[in-house]
């Protein structure tokens, strides 16, 4: 590759960062990083009615959360209007674009007539000058649009990074409007000027843009610009085979942060939606960057699989250092009203529980018992805190008040009480779990108890 690799993500700030856009951003980022190139963030905000600053902020927050760092930008299209106008003027001067004075009514009539003749509706080129052709007289009071002079013959062919060779005949393309009557440039045109100015070498985007590509290539050629490579990634589908949407659950990246997913898990999971590296399912960012060379992008759409995301997240939680987990869980517990320092004790709790959690929410649910009162169910109480176990619980409470508070001593004390009362471990352990932890299943009870403040345990065992 001779050209410097420069990729971009170009979201429209009309809402949160969608999972599909995040996946495209990830591919563009990983490809740039793989080649030691640049990754650029461009905000396509020309749809003024629907673009908001809040959406821009959310997009940037999601990019930061996923740690998709960009080298340049954010660039805003609305700040580049002068540049678009300058390029339009240049094209008008060079004859690669022209004014068209058709009114909306005229265009409707044109399409109507074409339909009536059984033709595909398209602009008929009536304001396009040709040698020997007389143009209609310029009507008064009609502000013109500017149209691109699309080649009439030949094909546009590109070798798509994902889909292979794609060829579209120029006969399929009419003369696209690049500037509206009020002088604002249109979407396809802005993309072209931006990709040109930003020297984008590889455009990786959703395959809903395939139809725009031949038009954009023609305009780039008219401008004498070097063409980027294109890669059109198939959409992400929901479990029912329809395009992934809100109907299928959360589609905003940041909802996954709230749901207790780790950014490394999202990156790992999203990368596998439409890309593969052999049979590898679990990998970190460095591996992704090392492997992501633009090959092995899938032609068929990937399907969202919430269970697999949970599996990846569980793996990432397990391999995250305990103090890092503690900081994240402390934040979650604080949101629930329990103010917990992310200290060594919290880190040890994370160590004890992290391998049974698919999300940080589940981890916070576990650790909640250490900080917030528990309310065991009546059913668990009557099943496990029986008259047979009660005397043993009372003696144990007495002993727990005086022993050294560590796992080994707690375990030895429990054994002592079992022998004295002729009970089996599960009888006492279940009762302890119900009373102290509010549930019947936990890791080894001595390890669980050790991380409680002694006073909390004694209080929960009071009056049994
Ligand atoms: N703004 C477009 C979108 O959000 C992206 C265009 C592009 O990547 O070329 O779909």
Boltz pocket constraint, residues with backbone or C-beta under 6 A from the ligand:
constraints:
  - pocket:
      binder: B
      contacts: [[A, 8], [A, 9], [A, 10], [A, 11], [A, 12], [A, 44], [A, 191], [A, 204], [A, 205], [A, 206], [A, 209]]
      max_distance: 6.0
